């Protein structure tokens, strides 16, 4: 059995990007440990549960069902604190999963100094790290011992600019900056963190077609050594499957 660390903000994380990996990992017999800044149970973005606009654009029914299961998990209800993730504690984990989300509550997670420090310590272990959507920003902002971004010189994907622009411009009339957590687009910040030797991969253009448990044709994941990255909730199943393959290697 492997042990996976899943940090979360207090609120507004993406339903699919957390619940899908949790379900697939726990189904396979692995343990997921949650972590929040102050040890309080987290809450997903409510718009993704009820529908972003006019009841549409929220999470799909299956990930929603997984989320309802996940929030009953005792580990979810009693997360560890980010500040308690020292080197000794981190050594007990076999993998790290960095969930995304775009609503304002994500700023706690994306700018969290104690979380970034823990992620940087875990990164040095060379164990698998999966990041999806805005979660890639945590890696972009966290720094290694050399003072550079953890993503410097890496190959990765993240939320593509075209997706973020379409979501923002199609809903701003009603929701304002709901789809724009920061002034810079996620892709722009991630590209800047890669340095001269890194490489960003946008993947095929998709706006509505998502990967699922049984169909990965619309999904896209980039693998670069221990790093696995996905673009948006439509990649969550494939990214979790790729991580499962790594965990099977660890526990076999």
Helices and strands as residue ranges (DSSP letters): E 3-7, E 11-13, H 15-27, E 31-36, E 43-44, H 46-50, H 61-70, H 74-77, E 80-81, G 82-84, H 87-90, E 95-98, G 104-106, H 107-110, H 113-123, E 128-132, H 135-141, E 155-156, H 161-175, H 186-193, E 199-200, E 221-224, E 227-230, G 233-235, H 236-251
